[in-house]
Amino acid sequence: MKSWLLSLLLSLVFALPQSLAQSITVESPDKAVSVILTLQTERPTFRVTYKGTPMLEESPLGIVTNEADFSDGLTFLSKEESKVDKQYTQDRIKKSSIHYAANKLTCHFENAKKKKISIVFQVSNNDVAFRYELPRWKDRTVCVVEKELTGYRFPSVTTSFLSPSMNPMTGFARTAPSYESGYGIDAAMTGQPSRPEGYVFPGLFRVGDKGWVLLSETGVSSQFCASHLSQYKDGIYTIEYPGMAQNNGFGSSGAAIALPGATPWRTITLGQSLKPIVETTIPFDLVDPLYQASQPYKYGKATWSWIVWQDPSMNYEDQVKFIDLASTLGYEYILIDALWDTNIGKDRMAQLLDYARSKKVEAFLWYNSNGTTNDAPQGPHNKMNTAIERKKEMKWLQQVGVKGIKVDFFGGDKQETMRLYEDILSDANDYHLMVDFHGTTLPRGWERMYPNYVGSEAVLASEMLIFSQDVRNHEAVYASLHPFIRNTVGSMEFGGVLLNKYLTKSNKERNKRLTTDAFQLATAVLFQNPVQMFGLTPNNLTDVPAFELDFLKAVPTVWDETVYVDGYPGQYAVIARRHGSQWYVAGVNAKKETLILKLKLPMFAGKKAQLYNDDASSSTTKKEVQLKQNGEFTVEIQPNGGFVIH
């Protein structure tokens, strides 16, 4: 080849070094997870493999702001590689002591107008996290992120476990969306019914017989909106921001951010089994506390009348009965639900709280979240949605000794609503109040970000067992899903453990419970939330076996370790949790036939343990068992039944 031609070719090649002609790879510390970032025709893409197996195929990246378009026309500038090594302790989640180690890749790009953006990946063992970081652009120090191009393209053999997003301004008193839909189970991606609003986080996917992938997001605060997955289109799910119809059409769809700024983290948890899915701490690894706790907060169990006795129980006399129930059980709290403001009133509430304290029981009080975006008639209204009224109300709550609030009926994921969540949490901390959310969005790292946050519903929860025969029919199915999907990314205030045979005050005739008592005991362990509102009623003190009550008196609500044991979403689930030196292994069976499992339980190797289980007639029993030296244990679980080994 002539020298002048060779020189020309070389000059052309070196004129393109920033085009990412070769992909950049970042791996997990154990080398099992690989993320390959590529710039194809000036558009960034990524793909993910686990132990060499494709788990996500070529998937798009990019965002669009009102100041700059980063969806196309990008040029690669440079990269930085580093390591992340973080150790922390955290209460209120599935594990108390965490070590997060990841390899970090930051790639810098610019668009055709020379505005810059960085895409940051952190890859740990079994987890991928990434986000977009925006610098200042000369005199531009603010922008609005209008759209995200991030997408997920799965291999064609993939099946999905997704919960559809509810249509905004629908449902009870126009309070939707509230993350309270059921799930499509093991559905072909092309077989999912069309969902204009897409699917809520988290989403679980089974990649044939190769492994599992869980998609979610974390680090959403007042600085951004929450997002969800689009419906499946053109072979891909994309990140979508909340639709304009949410919050009665008020507020924007995207997010206004100061520069430099960043989007929330997108998270991908993957593995050959469900073990990494159940045990991941990635929602918390990527965030840090936004403020300090104003005091140590005390977690525990609560009684509440509303779940079974419903609205008529919201009176002074019935609340006394549930305070007495909490006292007898040794529970720390009572939740006094909606309508207390009109049916009891503040003056008598102060007396009621004095009585509760005389019985060594503290209180949570219910509030409607706002007065502007739904028609929910229950009060108190207009106490949480504005700073002046909120602080005035919280000052009163502190004065009368209330320890926490349950705030309900949030109708969307817009940045406006994220600000309201954060304002409530921050102000509540100033007044020494814990906060529990219902009718709400998914928590996204909030246990770590907000020290007085103690849980969210964001699930088809216990109230629907009262209202819907279909939900009662599928109670075991949903319970077998939550440890692998909803509850694995954040605390889930389900409000369960219902021991009435019929879910009515009279405990007869209608709303028959179809699951066993052992199933209900198991959910006290399977469902993780630092403050558990249990659906027990005063009659349970005499119509439930004493050993069941003893179990519910002793079971913890905070955990030091969580371990996957066995299960398949929609069929059965077995999870182990440790509190201090005490281990609890719990399982439920959603199949129509008896399930016999040979479990490996090294934490019980050679030890005696208490087994709570059902016999063939679905009656719950307790007995002592001796486990083998190798920790193997065979358990039989009845349909709609469960077990606990402690």
Secondary structure by P-SEA (a helix, b strand, c coil): ccaaaaaaaaaaaaaccccccbbbbbbcccccbbbbbbbccccccbbbbccccccccccccccccccccccccccccccccbbbbbbbccccccccbbbbbbbbbbbbbcccccbbbbbbbbbcccbbbbbbbbcccccccccccccccbbbbccccbbbbbbbbcccccccccccccccccccccccccccccccccccccbbbbccccbbbbbbcccccccbbbbbbccccccbbbbbcccccccccccccbbbbcccccccbbbbbbccccccccccaaaaaacccccccccbbbbbbbcccccccccccccaaaaaaaaaaaaaaccccccccccccccccaaaaaaaaaaaaaacccbbbbbcccccccccccccccccccaaaaaaaaaaaaaacccbbbbcccccccaaaaaaaaaaaaaaaaabbbbbbccccccccccccccccccccccccaaaaaccaaaaaaaaaaaaccccccccccccccccccccccccccccccccccccaaaaaaaacccccccccccccccccccccaaaaaaaaccccccccccccccccccbbbbbbbcccbbbbbbccccccbbbbbccccccccbbbbbbbcccccccbbbbbbbcccbbbbbbbccccccccc
